[in-house]
């Protein structure tokens, strides 16, 4: 549905994007992550036709964004970080205006606006001026205008920015509902949000893609175990570091006296539990707790951007 082919963008001497390539199939929710200045906004601006790439090609539904802009833009709905709202207009008037811009047939505008309002939870505020709405409702209006015309792809840039926890939860639920019927590209700096909503993640760093993976694949990478053992560090740590199945031992401070809590990084394909139990039995060191550690998206993101030298 969306295709980036060797896309680069340079601002003078600054290289904002460096030959990034990826495909986003129909029905998938992709999370676009990166630190400030990583190139996320530039990528979105190129995708929506607001910027031209220095080199490379972007296509939506097979239409080139630069050479076939009308056909390409018909297929996308875009909510930028600052929603393009007109405070003096009512919600209903604004959505009708958005439908006109999206070339919805005149006879279908009324029913289409009603359907979009129902889906985004705006039916009770259709007659109110946008300038009098709360931040949460304003964001809903922004999503609603992106849905006008039933585009195949929805581009959302920080859609929960400034929302309270309840409003953020409602917005995430709405984004999840869009999956399947729409392709969704979701840019956010809130990693837990991306983890709860997206099927796949791309991490940009210094204008390059350093990670492109399904979330499930990221979680099933390097296995780790957290162990709480009734034994002092001085005796325990050298023994743990000799285990063939363990590549790294990290001590977690702040435990009880005489008790050591560690995180064991397990070598790929190895089962460390049996080797650990055998060692601790021989040392007569009681194992008080053992549990797997599942990386959060934040852990993965920090490791990726820390290790990458640009």
Buried (B, 14 or more C-beta within 10 A) or exposed (E): BBBBBEBBBBEEEEBBBBBBEBEBEEBBBBBBBBBEBBBBBBBBBBBBBEBEBBEBBBBBBEBBBBEBBEBBBBBBBBBBBEBEBEEEBBBBBBBBBBBEEBEBEEEEBEEBBBEBBEBBBBEEBBEBBBEEBEEBBBBBBBBBBBBBBBBBBBBBBBBBBEBEEEBBBBBBEBBBEBBEEBBBBBBBEBBEBBBBBBBBBBBBBBBBBBBBBEBEEBBEEBBBBBBBBBBEBEEBBEBBEEBEBBBEBEEEEEBEEEBBBBBBBBBEEBEBBEBBEEBBEEEEBEBBEBEEBEBEBEBBBEEBBEEEEE
